[in-house]
């Protein structure tokens, strides 16, 4: 039996044929001293390097082979087949409890980033997932446009499928991604259906997936928007008619930004920011959009309204004081310390010389440490509760705007509105653009800005809080309220209190 979609759902997309499916699953692919999984969880020297065994988890890699269709728009807006039965070879990475009895029933699906193969959703949520016994699956669903960077060893690729073969040519010889990237949407549905099927070669065979949640950031957040809006979610059905995917977390992707919508196929031009196709269509599972101040501030104030409706359930979360390039990992490690980048660098890849380098790496001043990852984990937990227990996620105000269409800031220089952040309510610092003139590397340039943590002076802090202990008491109250309101999880709240006390001791000690 091939993985496909329920016939009853086919009518939702008119005359488009049923999915082709996945023909073959190979794996788990053996790991040896000379054949390593690219972007493994535990790479020595990486930040973070996550010891899965210490959490009772195992990591496996599988190669998938089959054919899929790419689609195009007809003049009346309907979809038709652009390229039929396009062959591919791709991979998935599975991280699951070693003891199958520990499996929670919740699995998380992340498309692998098409440029160099990163997985930001895993980096931000790994500890959360493993603590709860969840399964994580990363799937290769496409490439950046083929491009090359120059290293001491000559040109190197950036498209993720080509990077695999550059990294381990023998191991990844079966990975063959076609020029037509538009097959990614059908393949995404097929992989999700595979993970919930009774096929003998299902990598999760014997593990009943009660809920399958999608998470992705930047490009992979935008892939979700296109998947939903072009009707692929509606069509991706299990044999009982239920959806393949039970909820979506669209990270740092906005309909009002150019990259917020991925075209349907490789020939289609970018979809204009004000095109109605970018507005999320109502679907039968919850969707949470999570944006940084960058996506909001470079777009428009208008966002899709929140809704608790069974069809069209939706939340918009806007986090001020962070930008698109924030690492989402506690401690804000630089991009070149991520596992895949450490692996590439060890083989001579010019990590610092290719596109995607995070803004702010050359700025010597402290980069914003607003707890991006903590709010992501709480948002994911809210999505989990909404999809699995029917508890609607809390609502947050949107970021405020000034009359001249800039993000509004309070008297301390921190953003107004958006997700409730204790660092703004009980501040030790201002979070935003560099306001000085002597550090040119910290001045916002064309493109993404650099957001800094700019400490308040000791006199101001003493006038406001009296002492470091006085600050800590107020900060604790603010954080505890955010836990009760489900904006923070208890474990993250405890860590934030420790960090805030260390910051306060340092700042109150200044002369």
URDAQUI-V105464 format. One line per field, one symbol per residue. ss: DSSP state (H for helix, E for strand, - for the rest). psi: psi as a letter, one per 40 degrees, with the letter a starting at -180 (. if undefined). burial: I if it has 9 or more other C-alpha atoms within 8 Angstrom, else O. A space follows every 10 residues. Layout:
# URDAQUI-V105464
ss: ???
psi: ???
burial: ???
This chain:
# URDAQUI-V105464
ss: ------HHHH HHH------- -EEEEEE--- -E--E----- ---------- --HHH-EEEE EEEEEEEEEE EEE-----EE EEEEEEEEEE EEEEEEE--H HH---EEEEE EE--E----H HHHHHHHHHH HH--EEEEEE -------EEE E--EEEE-EH HHHHHHH--- HHHH-E---- HHHHHHHHHH HHHHH----- ---------- EEEEEEE-HH HHHHHHHHH- -HHHH-E--- --E---EEEE E------HHH ---------- -----HHH-- -----EEEEE EEHHHHH--- ------E--- ---EEEEEE- ---------- ----HHH-HH HHHHHH---- HHH------- ------E--- -HHHHHHHHH HHHHHHHHH- --------E- E-----E-E- ----E-E--- -HHHH---EE EEE------H HH-------- EEEEE--HHH HHHHH--HHH HHHHHHHHHH HHHH-----H HHHHHHHHHH HHHHHHHH-- -
psi: hihaihdded ddfbehiiid ahdhhhahhi hadegihhfi dghheihihh gdddefiihi hihhiaiiii iihideeiii hdhifhiiha iihhhihdhd eeheehihhh hhhehefigd ddddeddddd defiihhhhh eiiihhiiih ideaiiidhd dddddddgdd dedehghidg eeeddddddd ddddeeieid ehefhehhhd hhhhhihbde ddddddddde eddddgiide eiidheihhh ifhieeidee hhidieehii hidehddehh ihieiihhhh iidddddebi dhihiiieid hehiihhhhi eiideidehh efiideeidd ddddddeehg deeiiehhie deheihihfh gddddddddd ddddddddee hiiiiiiiii iidffihiia deeiiiaaih hdeddgieii haiheaeegd eehhahbhih hihhiiiddd ddddediddd dddddddddd ddddefeiid dddddddddd ddddddddei .
burial: OOIIIIOOII OOIOOIOOII IIIOIOIOIO OOOOIIOOII IIIOOIOIIO OIOOOIIIII IIIIIIIIII IIIOOOOIII IOOOOIIIII IIIIIIIOOO OOIOIIIIII IIIIIIIIII IIIIIOOOII OOIIIIIIII IIIIOOOOII IOOOOIIIII IIIIIIIIIO OIOOIIIOOO IIIIIIIIII IIIIIIIOOO OIOOIOOOIO IIIIIIIIII IIIIIIIIIO IIIIIIIIOO IOIIIIIIII IIIIIIIIII IIIIIIOOOO IOIOOOOIII OOIOIIIIII IIIIIIIOIO OOOOOIOOOO OIIIIIIIII IIIIOIOIIO OIIIIOIIII IIIIIOOIII IOOIOOOIII OOIOOOIIIO OIIIIIIIII OIIIIIIOOO OOIOOIOIII IOOOOOIIIO OOIIIIIIII OIIIOIIIII IIIIOOOOOO OIIIOOOIII IIIOOIOIOO IIOOIIIIOI IIOIIIOIII OIIOOIIIIO OIIOOOIOOI IOIIIOIIOO O
